[in-house]
Amino acid sequence: MTFPEIRQFFKAYVEEGQTILLKAYLQQAGFDYDESAKTVIEIKHPSTAQLALRKAWINQ
């Protein structure tokens, strides 16, 4: 069993092929995504909330 959100994610992004909003998700954790270069860099002055989410996601 998984959370209902996991099913919603798979339905939208795997079954239906919707585009994942990678830039928006990464910004929540204090990163900037350059779509054309396919690179991720840290935001210079992330907020406390961004740092907390980053720690929860990747323990950094």
C-alpha positions in Angstrom: 0.0 0.0 0.0 1.1 3.5 -0.7 -0.3 7.0 -0.1 -3.0 8.1 -2.6 -0.7 10.9 -3.7 1.7 8.3 -5.2 -1.1 6.9 -7.3 -2.0 10.4 -8.5 1.6 11.0 -9.4 1.9 7.8 -11.4 -1.4 8.4 -13.2 -0.5 11.9 -14.2 3.2 11.6 -15.0 3.6 7.9 -16.0 0.3 6.9 -17.5 -0.8 10.2 -19.0 2.7 11.6 -19.7 2.2 15.0 -18.2 5.3 17.1 -17.9 6.9 17.1 -14.4 7.4 20.6 -13.2 11.0 19.9 -12.3 12.1 23.6 -12.1 9.2 24.4 -9.6 9.9 21.4 -7.5 13.6 22.0 -7.3 13.0 25.7 -6.4 11.1 24.6 -3.4 14.3 23.0 -2.1 16.5 25.9 -2.9 17.8 24.8 -6.3 17.6 26.4 -9.8 17.2 24.2 -12.8 18.4 25.4 -16.2 16.2 23.4 -18.7 18.3 24.2 -21.8 21.6 23.2 -20.2 20.1 20.5 -18.0 22.0 21.7 -15.0 21.0 22.2 -11.3 22.7 24.8 -9.1 22.1 25.9 -5.5 20.3 29.2 -5.0 22.7 31.6 -3.3 20.5 32.5 -0.3 17.9 29.8 0.2 15.1 30.4 2.7 14.8 28.4 5.9 11.9 26.6 4.4 13.9 25.7 1.3 16.7 24.4 3.5 14.4 22.3 5.6 12.8 20.7 2.5 16.2 20.0 1.0 17.3 18.3 4.3 14.1 16.2 4.2 14.6 15.3 0.5 18.3 14.6 0.3 19.6 15.1 3.9 21.7 18.1 3.0 
